[in-house]
Amino acid sequence: MRPSRRGIALLVAFCAGALGCNSSSGPPISPQCLHTSDCKNPLQVCSLGYCVKACATSADCPNAGQRCIKATIVDADGGVVTGTTCEAPELASCTYTSQCKDPLVCSVIDGQCRDGCVTNVDCPEKQVCTSDTHVCADPSVDTNYDPVTMTLKATDGRVKVDAAAGGSGGGAGGVADGGVG
């Protein structure tokens, strides 16, 4: 007996919702949470409202290109601690800092929510503070990071200069040819 279209749709919906099955259309949806006890996977913690894996570096994160960030972790009792966790894919993209979960800021260069920084010590392990926009970049994940200039580059190869250095705003950034602005 051939399954009906409705039956297939129900099976796909059940798989995606209840089982968390992955599809090739994008990264998996991270379960939302208020406390770590809300996370069904014992290897996950509640960080910035999503169940994610704790990490020391971005290499510990399960999805390709996923960044390790400094964030608050809410334990089972509602206590808050600071640690490093993988950034939920749902929180990675932005246009403005207001679209990032605090304490992350939006990098106008690549539209990614990142840790803000003044020096490298403000960044998670193996990440560096960019010299112009003062956001953390991970050379192992960020293919647009230039270690010579210590900046993130726009996809067209030019360096965008964030008018709101340090990510304190989501204003428009200018574009400079080649050098650091």
C-alpha positions as CSV (number, residue, x, y, z in Angstrom):
1,M,0.0,0.0,0.0
2,R,1.4,3.4,-1.0
3,P,1.4,6.1,1.7
4,S,-0.7,9.1,1.1
5,R,0.8,12.6,0.8
6,R,-0.9,13.6,4.1
7,G,0.7,10.6,5.8
8,I,4.1,11.5,4.5
9,A,3.6,15.1,5.6
10,L,2.6,14.0,9.1
11,L,5.6,11.7,9.3
12,V,8.0,14.5,8.2
13,A,6.4,16.9,10.7
14,F,6.7,14.3,13.5
15,C,10.3,13.6,12.6
16,A,11.3,17.3,12.5
17,G,9.4,18.3,15.6
18,A,9.5,15.3,18.0
19,L,12.7,13.6,17.0
20,G,14.8,16.6,15.9
21,C,15.7,14.9,12.6
22,N,18.1,16.9,10.5
23,S,17.4,17.9,6.9
24,S,19.9,19.1,4.4
25,S,18.2,22.5,4.2
26,G,20.1,24.0,7.1
27,P,21.3,23.7,10.6
28,P,19.1,21.9,13.1
29,I,16.6,23.9,15.1
30,S,17.9,24.4,18.7
31,P,15.3,23.6,21.4
32,Q,14.4,26.7,23.5
33,C,14.8,26.7,27.3
34,L,14.6,28.7,30.5
35,H,16.8,26.4,32.5
36,T,19.4,23.7,31.7
37,S,16.9,21.1,33.1
38,D,14.6,22.0,30.1
39,C,17.3,20.5,27.7
40,K,16.5,16.9,26.9
41,N,20.0,16.2,25.8
42,P,22.2,15.8,28.9
43,L,25.2,17.1,27.0
44,Q,23.5,20.5,26.5
45,V,23.1,23.6,28.7
46,C,20.6,26.5,28.5
47,S,22.4,29.5,27.0
48,L,20.7,32.6,25.8
49,G,17.4,30.8,25.7
50,Y,18.5,27.8,23.7
51,C,19.8,24.3,24.5
52,V,23.3,24.1,23.1
53,K,26.6,22.3,23.8
54,A,29.2,23.8,26.1
55,C,32.5,24.4,24.4
56,A,36.1,25.5,25.0
57,T,36.7,26.3,21.3
58,S,34.6,26.4,18.1
59,A,36.0,23.0,17.2
60,D,33.8,21.6,20.0
61,C,30.6,22.8,18.3
62,P,28.6,20.2,16.4
63,N,27.8,22.2,13.3
64,A,30.3,23.3,10.7
65,G,31.0,27.0,11.0
66,Q,29.4,27.3,14.4
67,R,31.1,29.7,16.8
68,C,31.9,29.2,20.5
69,I,30.8,32.3,22.4
70,K,30.9,33.7,25.9
71,A,27.4,33.5,27.4
72,T,25.4,33.1,30.4
73,I,24.3,29.6,31.3
74,V,21.1,29.1,33.4
75,D,21.4,26.0,35.6
76,A,18.5,23.8,36.7
77,D,17.8,25.9,39.8
78,G,17.8,29.2,37.8
79,G,21.3,30.2,38.8
80,V,23.3,32.1,36.2
81,V,27.0,31.5,35.5
82,T,29.2,32.7,32.7
83,G,30.8,30.2,30.4
84,T,31.4,29.4,26.8
85,T,28.8,27.7,24.7
86,C,28.2,27.0,21.0
87,E,26.1,29.8,19.5
88,A,22.6,28.6,18.6
89,P,22.3,28.9,14.8
90,E,19.0,30.8,15.3
91,L,21.0,33.6,17.0
92,A,23.9,33.9,14.6
93,S,22.6,36.3,12.0
94,C,21.9,40.0,12.5
95,T,21.6,43.4,10.9
96,Y,21.5,45.4,14.2
97,T,22.9,44.8,17.7
98,S,19.3,44.8,19.0
99,Q,18.8,41.5,17.1
100,C,21.6,39.8,19.1
101,K,21.1,38.3,22.5
102,D,22.9,40.3,25.2
103,P,25.9,40.3,25.6
104,L,26.5,39.7,21.9
105,V,26.9,42.5,19.4
106,C,26.3,42.6,15.6
107,S,29.2,42.8,13.3
108,V,28.1,45.0,10.4
109,I,30.9,43.5,8.3
110,D,29.4,40.0,8.1
111,G,26.0,40.3,9.9
112,Q,27.0,37.9,12.6
113,C,26.3,38.2,16.4
114,R,29.6,38.0,18.1
115,D,31.3,38.7,21.4
116,G,32.4,42.3,21.8
117,C,36.0,42.9,22.9
118,V,38.8,45.4,23.6
119,T,41.6,42.8,23.7
120,N,42.0,39.1,23.0
121,V,41.4,38.2,26.6
122,D,37.7,39.2,26.1
123,C,37.3,36.5,23.5
124,P,36.7,32.8,23.9
125,E,39.8,30.6,23.6
126,K,41.6,30.7,20.3
127,Q,39.7,33.7,19.1
128,V,41.1,37.2,18.5
129,C,39.8,40.7,18.9
130,T,39.5,42.5,15.6
131,S,41.6,45.7,15.5
132,D,38.9,47.9,13.9
133,T,35.4,46.7,14.9
134,H,36.4,45.1,18.3
135,V,34.4,41.9,17.9
136,C,35.8,38.4,18.4
137,A,36.8,36.5,15.3
138,D,37.7,32.8,15.2
139,P,40.3,32.2,12.5
140,S,39.3,28.5,12.4
141,V,35.7,29.4,11.5
142,D,35.7,32.9,10.0
143,T,37.1,32.5,6.5
144,N,36.8,36.3,6.1
145,Y,39.3,37.0,8.9
146,D,42.6,38.5,7.8
147,P,45.3,37.8,10.3
148,V,47.7,40.4,8.8
149,T,45.3,43.3,9.4
150,M,43.5,41.6,12.3
151,T,40.2,42.5,10.6
152,L,37.1,40.8,9.1
153,K,36.7,41.5,5.4
154,A,33.6,41.9,3.5
155,T,32.8,39.1,1.0
156,D,33.9,41.2,-1.9
157,G,37.5,41.5,-0.4
158,R,37.2,45.1,0.8
159,V,37.4,46.0,4.5
160,K,34.2,47.5,5.9
161,V,34.8,50.0,8.7
162,D,32.2,49.8,11.4
163,A,31.2,53.4,12.3
164,A,30.1,52.1,15.7
165,A,33.3,50.3,16.6
166,G,32.9,47.9,19.4
167,G,29.4,47.0,18.2
168,S,27.7,49.6,20.3
169,G,25.2,50.3,17.6
170,G,23.8,48.8,14.5
171,G,24.5,51.7,12.3
172,A,25.7,51.5,8.7
173,G,29.4,50.9,8.2
174,G,31.5,52.5,5.5
175,V,33.6,50.6,3.1
176,A,37.3,51.3,2.5
177,D,39.3,49.9,-0.3
178,G,42.0,47.6,1.0
179,G,43.3,49.1,4.2
180,V,42.0,49.4,7.7
181,G,40.0,52.5,8.2
